Amino acid sequence: MIRRRPFASVRARATLAATCVVAVALLAAGTALVLSLRANLVGQADTQAESAARRVASQLAAGIGGDRLDWPDEEDHPVRVEDERGRTVAASEGLRAVDGGPVRHPRTSPAPAPTGRATSGRASEDSADREESDDRDDSDDRADSDDRDDRDDSEDRGGGHGGRHGGEDRDEGSGGDGKDHDDDDPAVGEISDDVTFTAGTATVDDETHDYRFAALEVTTPADVTLTVRAGAPLAAEHAAVNTALTTLSVGLPLLLLTVAGVTWLVTRRALRPVEGIRAEMAAITASEDLARRVPVPATRDEVARLARTTNQTLAALEKSVERQRRFVADASHELRSPLASLRTQLEVGAAHPELLDVDGAVEDTVRLQHLAADLLLLARLDAGERPGEALVPLDALAREVARGREHVVVECAGEVAVAGSRGQLARVLANLLDNAGRHAHRRITVSVRREGEQAVVAVGDDGPGIPAEQRERVFERFVRLDDARARDDGGTGLGLAIARDIARRHGGTLTAAEAPGGGALLTLRLPAAPGRRG
């Protein structure tokens, strides 16, 4: 029992291939879609975060601070204002932590100090009550003193908590007035154009979510550089991406199943005529009835062309088999006549030796010999015997074959050579001369010439000629015209058929026509060998 391998059929392989191609295409498209969607939503979050940060920064740049700051919605846009040491100067009310770190809200978010220094968290707490005093200068002096003490403590500890500049940098960059300066800081009352985007988490009202943060610097009118860090939630981005992934995870398998099913059905329908062709061919093989034909579908696709080609092959095969059958029947008939005649003569000779026709027996034997040789040559030609590649001079070969024959005149226009089998080409010329000799009255003309790239051999006679309607039929096997059917003529009806078969296998043609002076004209055309000009 023959075991069928998986995907052994064309239909299964086509379905698998189509499904795999669609799967790869959909995965690539889905990945690109999700990445594009995520990038678009993250870009929108960055824009919202930057807008919130610039909203707060614009107020600080205008000198608005403390309780007068107008914060954005704290759930959608938590904001934190830091000084150069990374300490919280101000923050939206509900903000509790950023990236896991707690946010300590000062009691009162101070307005930018007129002395040009950033007010630290501890200085804010110590000077909150003193700012309410009418003596503004004394309060500022005490705040500056506390601020310097804090800076000294910070320098002893090696810098602020996450500040962007160390103590040594500020001492080296300070002017004679003791204020901090940095070449990268924006000008007084200006907002930096540089925005830094990061991803992180923020806790607002005891709920922690993912955010995109935009951080930018602003310099207050008091020449204090602050960093505003505002966030935009990523909940919409997460929801959209998750929805897209869920849709793809559900829709992709369903779409692949649909593609596989449709491909299976379409392939089945497309291959149905092929199965019909196969079944009919199997029936033809079993019945050996070459007259049957495979069904041709009404479509104009490859299957229809396959069916038509198959029918053409069957027609050619039927013609070949019919030709072989006719050949066998004709050969049996041709062999039976001389054999019966020879047997009769031998039986008469055995009974009455004085009546033995020795000459007739010899003629019948020679006829059998020629017929056997012709049949053997036809068998070799039908088997596809190659003609060979030897260089054969047709002019010399024509003179050689015509030598010793009566009424034969050979006319050669220079040297003409072809590539092929010398023996087979000599057989062609001999058959043409034998045919002309049986019908000519007084003259047979053999003309050898070259016409362009062809070598031409024309054999004409002055006999009765060949009727126009019989000029193709004379090249069929065992076909003889009525006046050539007498046994004394010695023809078997194979000479011209053999000559045409040899001409075709040499890449040439053999045709019959009427000679200029009457009679038959048989013209042989073969590809001329290069380098031999007449």
C-alpha positions in Angstrom: 0.0 0.0 0.0 1.4 3.4 -1.0 1.5 5.9 1.8 0.6 9.4 0.9 3.0 12.0 2.2 1.6 15.2 3.8 1.1 18.0 1.3 1.7 15.6 -1.6 -1.0 17.1 -3.7 -0.7 20.4 -5.6 -3.8 21.7 -3.9 -2.4 21.1 -0.4 1.0 22.7 -1.4 -0.8 25.7 -3.0 -2.9 26.2 0.1 0.0 26.0 2.4 2.1 28.4 0.3 -0.7 31.0 0.0 -1.4 30.8 3.7 2.2 31.2 4.7 2.7 34.2 2.3 -0.5 35.9 3.6 0.6 35.2 7.2 4.0 36.8 6.7 2.4 39.8 5.0 -0.2 40.2 7.7 2.4 39.9 10.5 4.6 42.5 8.8 1.6 44.8 8.2 0.3 44.3 11.8 3.7 45.0 13.3 4.1 48.2 11.2 0.6 49.2 12.2 1.1 48.7 15.9 4.5 50.5 15.9 3.1 53.4 13.8 0.1 53.7 16.1 2.3 53.6 19.2 4.7 56.2 17.8 1.8 58.5 16.8 0.2 58.3 20.2 3.5 58.8 22.0 4.1 61.8 19.8 0.8 63.2 20.8 1.6 62.6 24.5 4.9 64.4 24.0 3.1 67.4 22.4 0.6 67.5 25.3 3.4 67.3 27.9 5.4 70.0 26.2 2.4 72.2 26.0 1.7 71.8 29.7 5.4 72.5 30.6 5.5 75.6 28.5 2.2 76.8 30.0 3.8 76.7 33.5 7.1 78.0 32.2 5.5 81.0 30.6 4.0 82.0 33.9 7.4 81.6 35.7 9.1 83.6 32.9 6.5 86.4 33.5 7.3 86.5 37.2 4.2 84.6 38.4 4.9 82.2 41.2 3.7 80.9 44.5 0.0 80.4 44.9 -0.7 82.4 41.7 0.5 79.7 39.4 -2.3 78.3 37.2 -1.6 74.5 37.1 -3.0 72.2 34.4 -5.3 69.4 35.2 -3.3 67.4 37.8 -4.5 63.9 36.6 -3.8 64.5 33.0 -0.7 66.7 33.3 1.2 66.5 36.6 3.9 69.2 36.8 6.9 69.6 39.0 9.2 72.6 39.1 12.8 72.0 40.2 15.7 74.3 41.0 19.2 73.7 39.7 19.9 71.3 42.5 17.0 69.1 41.7 14.9 70.1 44.7 11.2 70.6 44.3 10.3 74.3 44.2 6.7 73.8 43.3 4.4 70.9 42.1 0.8 70.4 41.2 -1.3 69.6 44.2 -2.1 65.9 43.7 1.5 64.9 42.6 2.9 62.5 45.2 5.8 60.8 43.4 7.7 60.7 40.1 9.5 57.6 39.0 9.1 56.1 42.4 10.7 59.1 44.2 8.5 61.1 46.6 7.7 64.7 45.8 7.9 67.0 48.9 5.6 70.0 48.5 6.9 73.2 50.1 4.4 74.9 52.4 4.3 77.9 50.1 5.7 77.9 46.7 7.6 81.2 46.7 7.7 83.6 43.9 11.1 84.1 42.4 13.4 86.1 44.7 14.4 89.5 43.4 18.0 88.8 44.5 18.3 86.5 41.5 18.9 83.3 43.5 16.8 80.2 43.5 15.0 79.8 46.8 15.6 76.3 48.3 13.0 74.2 50.0 14.3 74.8 53.5 14.7 78.6 52.8 11.1 78.6 51.7 10.0 77.0 54.9 12.1 79.2 57.1 11.1 82.5 55.4 7.4 81.8 54.7 6.3 83.9 57.7 8.9 86.5 57.1 7.8 87.2 53.6 4.5 88.4 55.0 6.4 91.2 56.9 6.3 94.7 55.6 10.1 94.9 55.8 10.9 93.4 52.4 14.6 94.1 52.4 15.2 92.4 55.7 13.3 89.3 54.6 15.3 89.1 51.4 18.6 89.5 53.3 17.7 86.7 55.7 16.6 84.5 52.8 19.9 85.1 51.0 21.8 84.3 54.2 19.9 81.0 54.6 20.4 80.3 50.9 24.1 80.7 51.2 24.2 78.5 54.2 22.3 75.8 52.3 24.6 76.1 49.4 27.6 75.7 51.6 26.1 72.6 53.2 25.4 71.3 49.7 28.9 71.9 48.6 30.2 70.0 51.6 28.0 67.1 50.6 29.4 67.2 47.1 26.4 69.0 45.3 22.6 69.0 45.3 20.2 66.1 44.9 20.2 65.5 41.2 21.2 69.2 40.4 22.6 69.9 37.0 25.6 71.9 38.2 28.1 71.2 41.0 29.3 73.7 43.6 32.7 74.1 42.0 31.1 74.8 38.6 28.9 77.5 40.1 31.9 79.1 42.0 33.9 79.2 38.8 31.1 80.5 36.7 29.9 83.2 39.1 30.5 86.8 38.6 31.6 89.4 41.1 28.1 89.6 42.4 28.1 86.0 43.5 25.1 84.9 41.2 25.0 81.5 39.4 25.3 81.6 35.6 25.5 79.0 32.8 26.0 79.6 29.2 23.3 77.0 28.3 20.7 78.7 30.5 18.0 80.7 28.7 18.1 84.5 29.1 16.2 86.3 31.8 12.5 85.9 31.2 13.0 83.4 28.4 12.1 79.7 28.0 14.6 77.3 26.5 13.8 75.8 23.1 15.4 72.5 24.1 12.9 69.9 25.4 13.9 66.6 26.8 11.3 63.8 26.6 11.4 60.7 28.9 9.0 57.9 29.9 8.3 57.3 33.5 5.6 56.9 36.2 3.9 59.4 38.4 1.6 58.9 41.4 -1.3 61.3 41.5 -3.8 61.0 44.3 -2.5 57.6 45.3 -2.8 56.2 41.7 0.3 55.4 39.7 0.2 55.5 35.9 2.7 55.7 33.0 3.4 59.1 31.7 5.5 60.9 29.0 7.5 63.7 30.6 8.7 66.9 28.9 11.4 68.8 30.7 12.5 72.4 29.8 14.3 75.2 31.5 13.1 78.8 32.2 14.8 81.8 33.6 12.6 84.0 35.8 12.8 87.8 35.8 14.9 87.4 39.0 17.6 85.5 36.9 16.7 82.2 38.6 16.9 79.1 36.3 14.2 76.5 37.0 13.3 73.2 35.3 9.7 72.5 34.5 8.8 68.9 34.1 5.3 68.1 32.9 3.7 64.8 32.1 1.1 63.5 29.8 -0.7 60.1 30.5 0.0 57.1 28.3 -3.3 55.4 29.1 -4.8 56.1 25.7 -1.6 54.8 24.0 -1.7 51.6 26.1 -5.4 51.1 25.4 -5.1 51.7 21.7 -2.1 49.4 21.3 -3.7 46.7 23.4 -6.9 47.0 21.4 -4.9 46.7 18.1 -3.0 43.7 19.4 -6.3 42.0 20.6 -7.9 42.7 17.2 -4.9 41.3 15.3 -4.6 38.3 17.6 -8.2 37.4 16.9 -8.6 38.6 13.3 -5.3 37.2 12.0 -6.1 33.5 12.6 -9.6 34.0 11.2 -8.3 35.7 8.1 -5.7 33.0 7.6 -8.4 30.3 7.9 -10.4 32.2 5.3 -7.5 32.5 3.0 -6.7 28.8 3.4 -10.3 27.8 2.8 -10.7 30.0 -0.3 -7.4 28.8 -1.7 -8.3 25.2 -1.2 -11.7 25.6 -2.9 -10.3 27.7 -5.8 -7.4 25.3 -6.3 -9.8 22.4 -6.3 -12.0 24.0 -8.9 -9.0 25.0 -11.0 -7.6 21.5 -10.9 -10.8 19.7 -11.5 -10.2 19.7 -15.3 -6.8 18.3 -14.7 -8.3 15.4 -12.9 -10.7 14.9 -15.8 -7.7 14.8 -18.2 -5.9 12.3 -16.0 -8.9 10.0 -15.8 -9.5 10.1 -19.5 -5.8 9.4 -20.2 -6.0 6.4 -17.9 -9.1 5.2 -19.7 -7.4 5.6 -23.1 -4.3 3.7 -21.9 -6.5 0.9 -20.5 -8.6 0.6 -23.7 -5.9 1.3 -26.2 -8.4 3.4 -28.1 -6.4 6.3 -29.5 -9.4 7.8 -31.2 -10.6 9.1 -27.8 -9.8 12.6 -26.7 -9.5 14.3 -23.3 -12.1 17.0 -22.4 -11.1 20.6 -23.1 -12.4 23.1 -20.5 -14.2 26.2 -21.8 -11.6 28.5 -20.1 -8.6 29.9 -21.9 -6.1 29.2 -19.2 -3.1 26.8 -18.9 -5.3 23.8 -18.2 -7.2 24.4 -21.5 -3.9 24.7 -23.4 -2.7 21.5 -21.7 -5.9 19.7 -22.8 -5.5 20.9 -26.4 -1.9 19.9 -26.5 -2.7 16.5 -25.1 -5.3 16.0 -27.8 -2.8 17.0 -30.4 -0.4 14.5 -29.0 -3.0 11.8 -29.0 -3.9 12.7 -32.7 -0.2 12.4 -33.7 0.1 9.1 -31.8 -3.0 7.8 -33.4 -1.7 8.8 -36.8 1.7 7.2 -36.1 0.1 4.0 -34.9 -2.2 3.9 -37.9 0.7 4.4 -40.1 2.6 1.6 -38.5 -0.4 -0.7 -38.8 -0.8 0.2 -42.5 2.9 -0.3 -43.0 2.8 -3.7 -41.4 -0.2 -4.6 -43.6 1.4 -3.3 -46.8 4.7 -5.0 -45.9 2.9 -8.3 -45.3 1.1 -7.9 -48.6 4.3 -7.0 -50.5 6.1 -9.9 -49.0 3.3 -12.4 -49.5 3.3 -12.0 -53.3 6.9 -12.8 -54.1 7.0 -15.5 -51.4 3.9 -17.1 -52.9 5.4 -16.9 -56.4 8.7 -18.2 -55.3 7.1 -21.1 -53.4 5.0 -22.0 -56.5 8.0 -22.1 -58.7 10.0 -24.2 -56.3 7.0 -26.7 -55.9 6.6 -26.9 -59.7 10.4 -27.4 -60.1 10.3 -30.2 -57.5 7.5 -32.0 -59.3 8.7 -31.2 -62.8 12.3 -30.1 -63.0 12.0 -29.3 -66.6 9.4 -26.6 -65.9 11.5 -24.8 -63.2 11.7 -21.0 -64.0 15.1 -20.2 -62.6 15.2 -16.6 -63.8 11.8 -15.9 -62.3 12.9 -17.4 -59.0 16.0 -15.2 -59.0 13.9 -12.1 -59.7 11.6 -12.8 -56.9 14.5 -13.4 -54.6 16.1 -10.1 -55.6 12.8 -8.3 -55.1 12.5 -9.9 -51.6 16.1 -8.8 -50.8 15.4 -5.2 -51.9 12.1 -5.1 -50.0 13.8 -6.4 -46.8 16.5 -3.8 -47.1 14.0 -1.0 -47.6 12.0 -2.2 -44.6 15.1 -2.4 -42.4 16.1 1.2 -43.5 12.6 2.5 -42.7 12.7 0.8 -39.3 16.0 2.6 -38.5 14.6 5.9 -39.7 11.5 5.5 -37.6 13.7 4.7 -34.6 15.4 8.1 -35.0 18.7 7.2 -36.5 20.9 10.3 -36.7 22.2 11.1 -40.1 25.8 12.0 -39.0 27.9 15.1 -39.5 30.3 14.0 -42.3 31.0 16.5 -45.2 29.5 15.0 -48.3 30.1 16.6 -51.8 26.9 16.2 -53.6 28.3 16.9 -57.1 30.8 14.0 -56.8 28.2 11.8 -55.2 25.7 12.5 -58.0 28.3 11.5 -60.7 29.2 8.4 -58.7 25.5 7.2 -58.4 24.7 8.1 -62.0 27.7 6.2 -63.3 26.7 3.1 -65.4 23.1 4.2 -65.8 21.7 4.8 -69.3 20.3 8.1 -70.5 21.5 10.0 -67.4 23.1 13.4 -67.7 24.7 15.1 -64.6 25.0 18.9 -64.6 27.0 20.4 -61.7 27.4 24.2 -61.1 30.6 24.0 -59.1 31.3 22.2 -55.8 28.3 21.7 -53.5 28.7 20.0 -50.1 26.3 19.1 -47.3 26.7 17.6 -43.8 25.2 14.2 -43.3 25.4 10.5 -44.0 27.0 9.7 -47.3 25.3 6.3 -47.5 21.8 7.7 -46.8 22.3 10.6 -49.3 23.5 8.1 -51.9 20.4 6.0 -51.2 18.2 9.1 -51.9 19.9 9.8 -55.2 19.7 6.1 -56.2 15.9 6.0 -55.4 15.3 9.2 -57.4 17.2 7.8 -60.4 15.4 4.4 -60.1 12.1 6.2 -60.1 13.0 8.4 -63.1 14.4 5.3 -64.9 11.1 3.5 -64.7 9.2 6.4 -66.3 11.7 8.2 -68.6 11.6 7.7 -72.4 15.1 8.8 -73.5 16.6 11.3 -71.1 17.2 11.8 -67.3 18.8 15.0 -66.1 20.5 15.5 -62.8 21.2 19.1 -61.8 23.4 19.9 -58.8 23.7 23.6 -57.8 23.7 26.0 -54.8 21.0 28.5 -54.1 21.9 30.8 -51.3 22.3 28.7 -48.2 20.8 25.6 -49.8 22.2 22.8 -51.9 19.7 21.7 -54.6 19.6 18.4 -56.5 16.9 18.2 -59.2 16.2 15.0 -61.0 13.9 15.3 -64.1 12.8 12.9 -66.8 10.9 13.1 -70.1 8.2 10.6 -69.1 4.5 11.1 -68.5 5.0 13.0 -65.3 3.0 12.9 -62.1 -0.5 14.3 -62.0 -0.8 17.4 -59.7 -3.3 15.6 -57.3 -0.8 12.7 -56.9 2.4 14.7 -56.2 2.1 14.3 -52.5 0.6 10.8 -52.4 3.6 9.3 -54.3 5.7 9.9 -51.1 3.5 7.7 -49.0 4.7 4.2 -48.2 3.7 1.4 -50.6 2.0 3.8 -52.9 2.4 3.2 -56.6 0.5 4.7 -59.5 -1.5 2.3 -61.7 1.1 2.1 -64.4 3.8 1.1 -61.9 2.0 -1.8 -60.3 3.3 -4.5 -62.7 5.7 -6.8 -61.1 8.1 -6.4 -64.0 8.7 -2.7 -62.9 10.3 -4.0 -59.8 9.1 -1.1 -57.6 7.9 -1.7 -54.0 6.4 1.8 -53.4 9.0 2.6 -50.8 11.7 4.4 -52.8 10.2 8.0 -52.7 9.0 7.5 -49.1 12.5 6.5 -48.0 14.0 9.4 -49.9 11.7 12.0 -48.2 12.3 10.6 -44.8 16.1 10.8 -45.3 15.8 14.4 -46.6 13.8 15.5 -43.6 16.3 13.9 -41.2 19.0 15.9 -42.9 17.0 19.1 -42.4 15.8 19.3 -46.0 12.8 18.8 -48.2 11.8 16.6 -51.2 9.1 17.8 -53.6 7.5 16.7 -56.9 6.7 19.1 -59.8 6.5 19.2 -63.5 9.7 19.4 -65.5 10.2 22.3 -68.0 10.1 19.9 -70.9 7.4 17.7 -69.5 7.7 14.7 -67.3 8.4 14.6 -63.5 10.8 16.8 -61.6 11.9 15.7 -58.1 13.8 18.4 -56.2 15.9 17.8 -53.2 16.9 20.8 -51.0 19.4 20.4 -48.2 21.3 23.0 -46.0 24.6 23.6 -47.7 27.8 23.3 -45.7 29.6 26.6 -45.1 32.7 27.4 -47.1 31.7 25.5 -50.3 30.6 28.0 -53.0 29.7 27.2 -56.6 
